[in-house]
Amino acid sequence: MAGKSIPIIDLEEFELNSEKLKEVFEKWGCFRVINHGVSLQLMAEMKSVARELLDLPIEIKRKNVDVLPGSGYMSPSEKNPLYEALGLFDVASPTSVSTFCTQLQASSKQREIIENYAEAIYKSAIDIAVKMSTIMGLKEYSFKGWPCQFRINKYSFTPESIGSSGVQIHTDSGFLTILQDDENLGGLEVMNESGEFVAVDPCPGTLVVNLGDVAAPWSNGLLRNVQHRVQCKAAGIRMSIATFLSPPPDKTIEAPPEFVDAEHPRLYSPITYKELRELRASKKLHSGEVLELLRLNK
């Protein structure tokens, strides 16, 4: 699956190309989806609301705090000076969504758009996860109760910052990430199987799916957690909206029996998602290296 652009998958024809799609999951760990169920109008409205929220005064943005470390407001830092973000813990939880809107003093119209987007993007995330698990050989795997973290990202790129990093190389910690990227300003790059970074250029109306660290031990090493970064390619404001489907914090991550047999022994020690996040943070291993610490029979 070597190539210079990430694969595009039509969710309405998902089951028709099972072997090809399985190869995409295993070799790329990243793909675009079309016919994903989120309306183009809602995507445009949510992008507009995202811009409005990140243009709020700093004292309001700082009220965006949440129950999971790193899921609230992130201000520009020494490591990522061009980046800031807002977040909430679970788009599937009406309480979490309402708290997010209240923290940021969202108007009734903004609140309506956020609620509608949260419902649509969560439905799409679960749909993609279930279809992936079916193609990987799990007929009735349930993602019920898995929270879906939500993050609105803003990159303030200047002419002087061209060529620098918006966000450093990393993997996501969860199972899968759905990204509504910027329609005009690129910068996202993913690492292919050969270790080369491939530009993920804007493609309006589509969503990008990345597989995170959880996907590797969950699949007994079949699925690829993809390294990615954001580079400043041009001056301007770059907006993106990321939704992270992850296990509940106390859920143990281990491969289902279907992925383990005599020819494919279990590769990773069981670990809860909370423990995985804590290990990533304590060891400062944010690019997938943490999985090597979990390997059995090293």
N, C-alpha and C positions, 0 to 999 in steps of 0.2 A: 504493500500500500504506500510505497514511496511516492511523494508528489510535492508540488509546490503550493497547494491549497488544501484546506481541510475538506473532507467529504460533506456532501449535502444529502440529507435523508428526508424523504417524504413520509410523514407519519401516517398518511392514509394508505400507504403501500408498504408499511413496515414489515408485515409477515411474509410478503412475497419474495423478499431477498434475504432470507435468514442467514445463510452462510456468508454472504457478502457483508451484512451488517455485523455479524459476530467478529469478522476480521477487522472491521472498523473499530469496534470496541477494544479489541485486544492489541491492535497495532498503533492506533492513533490515540484513543482515549479522549477524542475531541471531534465534534461534528456540528454542522448546522442543521436545523430542522425547519421544514416548511409545513404548512397545514397543521400548525401546532395548537389551534383552538383559541388563541388570544387575538381578538380583533385588532386590526390595524389602527382603528380609531382610538381604542382603549390604550394601545401602546403609545400613540402620539400624545394622548391626554396625560398619561402617567409621566411621560418624559417631560412635559411642560410643568407638571406639579413638582417633579423632582428638582427641576431648575429653580422653581420658586422657593422650595424649602431650603435649598442650599445657599440661596441668596439672603436668607433671614439673618438678622443680627446674631452675633456670636453668643450673646447671653441667652438667646432662645435655643439655639442649636445645642448648647451645653446641657440643656434640660433633657435631651435625648439620652437616657441611660436605660440599661436593660439588665435582665437577670443572668445573661451569659457574658462572660468577659469578652470584650471586643465587639459586642453587638450594638453598642450605642454610638454616640458621636465620636468620630476620630478627626482631630484637627491636624493641619499640616505639621509634620515632624522633621527633625533633622535628617532622618533616613529617607522619608518621602515628602519633601517640602512642597511638591506641586499637587498633593493629593489631600482631599478631605472626604468624609463620608458620614451618612446617617444610617441607622439600622434598627431593626426590631427582631425579636427572637423567633416569632412563629406567625407566618401569614395565615395559617389555618386556624389560629385562635382569635375569635372576635375580641376577646379581652386585650390580647397583645396588640392587635391592630388599633383598637380604640385608644389604648394608652399611648401608642406612638403618635396618633393624631392629636391627642390632647397635649402631650409634651410640646409639640411644635405649633400649637395654636392653629391647627388647620381649619380652614373655613368649611362650611357645610358642603360646598361643591368639591373642594379638595378631598374631604373625607369620603365622599361618595365615590370619587374616582379611585382613591387608594383602596377602599373596601372591594370595589369591583375588580380591580387589578389583582389584589391579593387572592381573591377567590379563583380567578381565571388562571393565574400563574401556578397556583398550588395544584389545581386540577391537571394542568399540563405536565407539571413535574411528576406527579404520581402516575399519570398515563405513560410517560416516557420510561419511568423506573419499572413499571409492571411489564411493559413490552420488552424492555431490555432483559429482564429476568426470565421471561418466557423464552426468548430466543437463546438465552444461555442455558436453557434446559430445566428451569424451575416453573412448573405449571401453575402452582397456586401460592406463590410467595406473596405475603402481605406486607405492605409498607404502612398499614394503618397505625396511626399514632406517632409517625415520624414527623418531627417539627421541620419547618421550612423557614430558615432564617432569610432575612431580606436586607439588602444593602444598596443604598443609592450612592454612587460614586461621582465625584467631580474632580477633574484634572484641569488646573489653570496653567496652560502651556504658553510660554512667552517666546519671542524670537531668540532670546539668549539661551533658552532651555532646550532648543532643538538638538537632538542627539543624546539627551540625558534620559534617565529612567523616571517614568511616572510612578511605577511600582516595581520593586525588585523581583527577581526570579523566585517563584514559589509554587507549591501545589496547594490546592484547597484541602481542608481537613475532612470534609464530609463525603457523602456518597456521590452526589452529582450536583453540578452547578448549572443553572440556566441563566444565560446572560442576554439581556437586551442591550446591545452595544450602541455606540454612537453612529448615527446614520451618515455622518459627513466626515468626521475626523477619526482616522484609524489610529493604530498604535499597539493594539493587542497582538502578541506573538506567542505561538505555542511551539514546544519542542517536538519534532517528529522522532520516529524510531531511530533515525541515524544520528540524533543529537544535534540537528540543525534547527534553528528557529525559523518558523514559517509565519509570515504575516497573515493575520486574519483581517482582511480588508472589509470595510463596511458593505453590508448587503441588506438594505431596508426591508422590513417586514419579516425577517427571519430571526431565529433565536440560536445562540451558540450554546452547546452543551459540553461541559468539561467533566471528566471523572476525577474524583478526589481520592485522598489516601484510604478512606474506608473501603473503596471499591476493590482494592487489591487483596486484603485479607478476607473480605467477604466472599470473593470469587476464588479463593485459594490461588491467587497469583495470575488468574486468567485476564482480568481487566487491568488496563494501564492507567495509573494516575498520572496525569499530564502536567509537566512543568510549563509555566507560562509567565509572562511579564507584560508590562505596558511601557512602551517607548514613546518619547516625544518626537513625532514626525513633522509637526507643523504647529505654528502658534494658533491659539484659540482655546475655547472652553470645550472640553470633552466630557460628555455625560454618559453614564451607563447605569443599568439597574441589574443587580445580581440576586438570584434566589438560590439558596443552598439547601438541598434536601439531605438531612443527616439523621442518624439514629438518635433516639432519646439518650440523654447523657448517661443513664445507668444501664443501657442496653449493651450486652456483651457482643462484640464483633467477632464472629467466627464463621467459617465456610459451612454452608449447609451440606448434609451428607452426599447430595448429588455431585458435589465437586471434589469429593475425596474417595479414593479407592487405592488398590495396591500399586497401580502405576502412577497415581497422583497423590502421594502422602500429604498430610496436612503440613503447610509451610509456615504458618504463623501461630504464635501463642495467642489464646483468647485475651481480649482486653476490652474494657468498656470504652465508649466514646469519650466520656469525661477524662478517663485515664490517658487516652490517646492524645487529646488536646493538651493535657497537662504535661505529658512527655515531650510533645513538640515544643511547648513554651519553655520548659525547664532546661532542655538540651539545646534550645535555639536551632532546631532542625525543622525548617519550614519549607523544604523543597523535596519532601518525600523520603529523605534519608532516615527518618524515624522508623520506617518499616523494617530496616535492616536490624534494628534492635529487637524486633519481635520475631525474627526468623528462628525457626527450630532447626536443629542439626546443622548449625553453621560450621 
